[in-house]
């Protein structure tokens, strides 16, 4: 599909309570989605062996743990979560947070 409006897509539950998503693009080499975090929702620390993820804050607040560091995200913030690095997301506020989240498969793996 060449054109898609997010109003045409329903919010889908994610594996973690308080997180829902609208998938915009899904390919074996990467994904892209709009993600909604309910107030106080927390995505636990995890890591990916084969992909780099990234997040762009559209609305609300975000606390991101990347490795040993914590970062505060506000609208306009962009963060990357490299291959193999532990990371987690948290909405510390009493309002929802909206993110654009994508993932790209590790290019080294694609060359093999």
GIURRA-V878605 format. One record per backbone hydrogen bond with DSSP energy under -0.5 kcal/mol. CO is the residue of the C=O (numbers start at 1). NH is the residue of the N-H. If there is no record, write none. Layout:
co=CO nh=NH
co=CO nh=NH
This chain:
co=5 nh=8
co=6 nh=9
co=12 nh=21
co=16 nh=19
co=18 nh=38
co=19 nh=14
co=20 nh=36
co=21 nh=12
co=21 nh=23
co=22 nh=34
co=25 nh=32
co=27 nh=30
co=29 nh=105
co=30 nh=27
co=31 nh=103
co=32 nh=24
co=32 nh=25
co=33 nh=101
co=34 nh=22
co=35 nh=99
co=36 nh=20
co=36 nh=38
co=37 nh=97
co=38 nh=41
co=41 nh=91
co=42 nh=44
co=43 nh=89
co=46 nh=87
co=48 nh=84
co=50 nh=106
co=52 nh=104
co=53 nh=81
co=54 nh=102
co=55 nh=79
co=56 nh=58
co=56 nh=100
co=57 nh=76
co=59 nh=98
co=62 nh=64
co=62 nh=73
co=63 nh=90
co=64 nh=66
co=64 nh=71
co=65 nh=88
co=66 nh=69
co=69 nh=66
co=71 nh=64
co=71 nh=73
co=73 nh=62
co=74 nh=77
co=77 nh=57
co=79 nh=55
co=80 nh=82
co=81 nh=53
co=82 nh=85
co=86 nh=67
co=87 nh=46
co=88 nh=65
co=89 nh=43
co=90 nh=63
co=90 nh=92
co=91 nh=40
co=93 nh=40
co=97 nh=37
co=98 nh=58
co=98 nh=59
co=99 nh=35
co=99 nh=101
co=100 nh=56
co=101 nh=33
co=102 nh=54
co=103 nh=31
co=104 nh=52
co=106 nh=109
co=106 nh=110
co=107 nh=111
co=108 nh=112
co=109 nh=112
